[in-house]
């Protein structure tokens, strides 16, 4: 499922911006299809313009009936009546989505014999000081088993030690959910930490859900700003 909201606070209409001859949302849809991992790839949107773009390319779109604050809410509405076990959320601004990372996410559930994982997500190590301090880059810290402890727009962990070097991981906006976790998310109200940070993954943590983080060596480019779009164009070329 690819949640695709037309409005965006930092970069309105970004999903319909041109990336090497096609809109960003269509590039993302084609990338998800190209992995060959899914029974079905569906764009979930509130925009007729996005709907027409995807359907003109032969894709499937589910139009949201309600207004939603998060991608998880939008997907939860879309899958509520679908007979599915695992739902993968690929953000609409991730045109560099690739097979290797998504395979790692799906493997988490195949290997989860105890059924303790509610959702899984990706993280990539970052070393650029500017990216580490950038509030548009969400950072994540995990326990020794790779389960998320917290997500923040602040640089976490704080580098206080003079002998131990901190490692920083960027949270990539790609998730794999058990359907039950999505349904819970939709009915549970936002709590203070999510409201302060504006990071939907925190709601799962605040309600005790277990998020398995999977490290990927592929960082990619998420298009949050006009500058990101220019980087994406350069990388694509």
TAHU-V784335 format. One line per field, one symbol per residue. burial: I if it has 9 or more other ideal C-beta (glycine too) atoms within 8 Angstrom, else O. A space follows every 10 residues. Layout:
burial=???
This chain:
burial=IIIIIIOIOO IOIIIIIOIO OOIIIIIIII IIIOIOOIOO IIIIIIIOOI IOIIIOIOII IIOIOOOIOO IIIIIIIIIO OOOOOIIIII IIIIIIIIIO IIIIIIOIIO OIOOOOIIII IIIIIIOOOO IIOOOOIIII IIOOOIIIOI IIIOIIOOOO OOOOOOOIII IIIIIIIIIO IIIIIIOOOO IOIIOOIOII IIIIIIIOII IIIIIIOIOI IIIIIOOIIO IIIOOOO
